[in-house]
Amino acid sequence: MTAPAFLITGATGQLGATVVEQLAGRGDRLLLVARDKDRLADLEAELGVEGKVETVVADVSDPEDARRAAGEAVSRFGRLDGLVHLVGGFHAGPLFLTAPDVYERMLRDNFLSAVTATQGVLPHLGEGGRLVYFGTPLADVPLPGLSAYAAAKAALVTWVQSIAHEVKRKGVHANAIVMTMADTPAKRRERPQMNFDHTVSPELVARVVGFLTSSASDGLYGCAVPVLGRFEFSSELGGPPPGVGGPPPGVGGPPPGVGGPR
């Protein structure tokens, strides 16, 4: 049986190498796509295998580039079975300091790039095709200063749920992974004081990519699959978890030896 072939867009991003290792490790053939020629060349030197893991420089937010990348996958592998869309961008800042072009960039990077990449891939997919995208819990519970990013990701997830009804008619599965910040060496360098307990490992995310690109997920169409690790939203109104610096539910004081006088 011929191994499936997938287009991995945004392959030079924080999850790219781990996702490639996961899918290539089970024998899939992959065409890695990114805009940065130098970073893509580094990734190819690290993980590339002729006829199995190859690369092409393209900007899939451009419809012509997206069609070209999909055509390259078919040309090199003889087939195309799906898309793992890792393209995205992030911005934090209050509304009054966020220019309209930032909102446009967030929509282009996080939402419109998925539209054009999918339009490029979809004509080549048949029964059992797979489309995988990436959302965030901030789309459902947006926080201050993240309006541009959260709105763009909310648009993406809503769009995935909508197109899933269209593409399932030809046997194609479209689903999203909802994840928080990935625990990567780059993030640890950028934020050395952060508590990384609530991040999620790229390996855990890659396993779910493997699931969503396999027949094990045959029953899933338009799902937003949470891969959040130990992440949780918290509020001072809710207080700490029971037994950690506060009273258990329904009790007026802390448990013995926890948070009380000594």
C-alpha positions as CSV (number, residue, x, y, z in Angstrom):
1,M,0.0,0.0,0.0
2,T,1.3,3.4,-0.9
3,A,2.2,5.6,2.0
4,P,0.0,8.7,2.4
5,A,1.3,12.2,1.6
6,F,0.7,15.4,3.5
7,L,1.4,19.1,3.0
8,I,2.9,20.6,6.2
9,T,2.5,24.4,6.0
10,G,4.4,26.6,8.4
11,A,6.9,23.8,8.9
12,T,9.6,26.0,10.3
13,G,7.4,27.0,13.3
14,Q,7.6,25.9,16.9
15,L,5.7,22.6,16.3
16,G,7.1,21.8,12.8
17,A,10.0,19.5,13.5
18,T,8.1,17.5,16.1
19,V,5.1,17.0,13.9
20,V,7.4,16.0,11.0
21,E,9.1,13.4,13.2
22,Q,5.8,12.0,14.3
23,L,4.3,11.6,10.9
24,A,7.5,10.6,9.1
25,G,8.1,8.1,11.9
26,R,5.1,6.1,10.9
27,G,6.0,6.2,7.2
28,D,4.1,9.2,5.8
29,R,5.6,11.2,3.0
30,L,5.7,14.9,3.7
31,L,6.2,18.1,1.8
32,L,7.3,20.9,4.2
33,V,6.3,24.4,3.2
34,A,7.5,27.7,4.6
35,R,8.4,31.3,3.5
36,D,11.8,31.5,5.0
37,K,14.2,29.9,2.6
38,D,17.2,29.7,5.1
39,R,15.2,28.2,7.9
40,L,13.6,25.7,5.6
41,A,17.0,24.7,4.3
42,D,18.1,24.1,7.9
43,L,15.0,21.9,8.5
44,E,15.6,20.0,5.3
45,A,19.2,19.3,6.4
46,E,17.9,18.0,9.8
47,L,15.0,15.9,8.7
48,G,14.9,15.8,4.9
49,V,14.9,12.4,3.1
50,E,14.6,12.3,-0.7
51,G,11.2,10.9,-1.8
52,K,9.9,10.9,1.8
53,V,10.5,14.3,3.5
54,E,11.0,17.2,1.1
55,T,10.6,20.9,1.1
56,V,9.3,23.8,-1.0
57,V,9.5,27.5,-0.4
58,A,6.1,29.1,-0.7
59,D,3.8,31.6,1.0
60,V,0.5,29.7,1.3
61,S,-1.4,32.9,2.2
62,D,-0.9,33.7,-1.5
63,P,-3.5,31.6,-3.5
64,E,-1.1,30.9,-6.4
65,D,1.7,29.8,-4.0
66,A,-0.8,27.5,-2.2
67,R,-1.9,25.9,-5.4
68,R,1.8,25.5,-6.5
69,A,2.8,23.8,-3.2
70,A,-0.1,21.4,-3.4
71,G,0.8,20.6,-7.0
72,E,4.4,20.0,-6.0
73,A,3.2,17.4,-3.4
74,V,1.2,15.6,-6.1
75,S,4.1,15.8,-8.6
76,R,6.7,14.4,-6.1
77,F,4.6,11.8,-4.3
78,G,1.9,10.9,-6.8
79,R,-0.9,11.8,-4.4
80,L,-1.9,14.2,-1.7
81,D,-3.9,13.0,1.3
82,G,-4.1,16.1,3.5
83,L,-2.9,19.3,5.1
84,V,-1.5,20.1,8.5
85,H,-1.6,23.9,8.7
86,L,0.9,25.2,11.2
87,V,1.0,28.8,9.9
88,G,0.1,31.4,12.5
89,G,1.0,34.6,14.2
90,F,0.7,36.2,17.6
91,H,0.2,39.7,18.9
92,A,-0.5,41.1,22.4
93,G,-1.4,44.7,23.1
94,P,-4.3,46.9,24.3
95,L,-6.9,48.0,21.8
96,F,-5.9,51.7,21.8
97,L,-2.3,50.8,20.9
98,T,-3.2,48.2,18.3
99,A,-3.3,49.6,14.7
100,P,-5.9,48.2,12.3
101,D,-3.1,46.7,10.2
102,V,-2.2,44.5,13.1
103,Y,-5.8,43.1,13.1
104,E,-5.4,42.5,9.3
105,R,-2.1,40.7,9.8
106,M,-3.5,38.5,12.5
107,L,-6.5,37.6,10.3
108,R,-4.2,36.9,7.4
109,D,-1.7,34.8,9.4
110,N,-4.2,32.8,11.5
111,F,-7.3,32.6,9.3
112,L,-6.9,33.6,5.7
113,S,-3.8,31.5,5.2
114,A,-5.8,28.5,6.2
115,V,-8.4,29.4,3.6
116,T,-6.0,29.7,0.8
117,A,-3.9,26.7,1.8
118,T,-7.1,24.6,1.9
119,Q,-8.3,25.9,-1.4
120,G,-5.0,24.8,-2.9
121,V,-5.1,21.3,-1.4
122,L,-8.8,20.4,-1.6
123,P,-9.0,19.6,-5.3
124,H,-6.4,16.8,-4.8
125,L,-8.1,15.1,-1.9
126,G,-10.4,12.1,-2.0
127,E,-12.1,9.8,0.4
128,G,-10.2,9.8,3.7
129,G,-8.5,13.2,3.2
130,R,-7.4,15.0,6.4
131,L,-7.3,18.7,7.2
132,V,-5.8,19.8,10.5
133,Y,-5.7,23.3,11.9
134,F,-4.7,24.9,15.2
135,G,-6.8,27.0,17.6
136,T,-6.5,28.4,21.1
137,P,-8.7,28.4,24.2
138,L,-8.5,32.2,24.0
139,A,-11.0,32.0,21.1
140,D,-13.6,31.0,23.7
141,V,-12.3,32.9,26.7
142,P,-10.4,35.9,25.3
143,L,-8.3,37.9,27.7
144,P,-7.4,41.6,27.8
145,G,-4.7,42.7,25.3
146,L,-5.3,39.7,23.1
147,S,-8.2,40.9,21.0
148,A,-6.5,40.7,17.6
149,Y,-5.1,37.2,18.1
150,A,-8.2,35.8,19.8
151,A,-10.6,37.2,17.2
152,A,-8.5,35.7,14.3
153,K,-8.4,32.3,16.0
154,A,-12.1,32.4,16.7
155,A,-12.7,33.0,13.0
156,L,-10.5,30.0,12.2
157,V,-12.3,27.6,14.5
158,T,-15.8,28.7,13.3
159,W,-14.6,28.4,9.7
160,V,-13.3,24.9,10.3
161,Q,-16.7,23.8,11.8
162,S,-18.5,25.2,8.8
163,I,-16.3,23.8,6.0
164,A,-16.3,20.4,7.8
165,H,-19.9,20.0,6.7
166,E,-18.9,20.8,3.1
167,V,-15.8,18.6,2.8
168,K,-17.2,15.6,4.6
169,R,-19.5,15.1,1.6
170,K,-16.4,13.9,-0.3
171,G,-15.1,11.9,2.7
172,V,-12.6,14.6,3.9
173,H,-12.2,15.3,7.6
174,A,-11.5,18.8,8.8
175,N,-10.7,19.3,12.5
176,A,-8.8,21.7,14.8
177,I,-6.5,21.2,17.7
178,V,-7.0,23.7,20.5
179,M,-3.8,24.2,22.4
180,T,-2.0,26.6,24.7
181,M,1.6,27.7,24.5
182,A,4.0,25.0,23.5
183,D,6.9,24.3,25.8
184,T,9.9,24.8,23.5
185,P,13.5,25.8,24.1
186,A,12.9,29.1,22.3
187,K,10.0,29.9,24.6
188,R,12.1,29.1,27.7
189,R,14.8,31.4,26.5
190,E,12.3,34.2,25.8
191,R,10.5,33.8,29.1
192,P,12.9,32.5,31.7
193,Q,10.8,33.5,34.7
194,M,7.6,31.8,33.4
195,N,6.1,28.8,35.1
196,F,5.9,26.3,32.3
197,D,3.7,23.8,34.2
198,H,0.7,25.0,32.2
199,T,2.3,24.8,28.8
200,V,1.9,21.7,26.6
201,S,4.7,19.7,25.1
202,P,5.1,19.6,21.3
203,E,5.2,15.8,21.5
204,L,1.7,15.6,23.0
205,V,0.4,17.9,20.2
206,A,2.1,15.9,17.5
207,R,0.5,12.7,18.8
208,V,-2.9,14.3,18.3
209,V,-1.9,15.4,14.8
210,G,-1.0,11.8,14.2
211,F,-4.5,10.7,15.4
212,L,-6.3,13.3,13.3
213,T,-4.4,12.3,10.2
214,S,-5.2,8.6,10.7
215,S,-8.2,6.3,10.3
216,A,-8.5,6.3,14.1
217,S,-10.3,9.7,13.8
218,D,-12.8,8.5,11.1
219,G,-15.7,9.6,13.3
220,L,-14.5,13.2,13.7
221,Y,-15.7,16.1,11.5
222,G,-15.5,19.7,12.5
223,C,-14.2,19.0,16.0
224,A,-12.1,21.3,18.2
225,V,-9.9,18.8,20.1
226,P,-8.4,20.3,23.3
227,V,-4.7,19.5,23.9
228,L,-4.1,21.8,26.9
229,G,-2.0,19.8,29.3
230,R,-2.5,21.3,32.8
231,F,-3.5,24.7,31.5
232,E,-6.5,26.3,33.3
233,F,-8.0,29.7,33.6
234,S,-8.2,31.1,37.1
235,S,-9.8,34.0,39.0
236,E,-9.3,35.5,42.4
237,L,-13.1,35.1,42.8
238,G,-12.7,31.4,42.6
239,G,-9.8,31.2,45.1
240,P,-7.1,28.6,45.0
241,P,-7.9,24.9,44.5
242,P,-9.2,23.0,47.6
243,G,-6.4,22.3,50.1
244,V,-4.0,24.9,48.6
245,G,-3.9,28.1,50.7
246,G,-7.6,28.3,51.2
247,P,-10.7,26.6,52.6
248,P,-12.3,23.7,50.9
249,P,-15.8,24.3,49.4
250,G,-18.4,25.0,52.0
251,V,-16.0,25.4,54.9
252,G,-15.3,28.7,56.5
253,G,-11.6,28.2,57.3
254,P,-8.5,26.5,55.8
255,P,-7.8,22.9,56.4
256,P,-5.5,22.3,59.4
257,G,-1.9,23.3,58.7
258,V,-2.8,24.9,55.3
259,G,-2.8,28.7,55.1
260,G,-3.8,29.2,58.8
261,P,-2.0,30.7,61.7
262,R,0.8,28.7,63.3
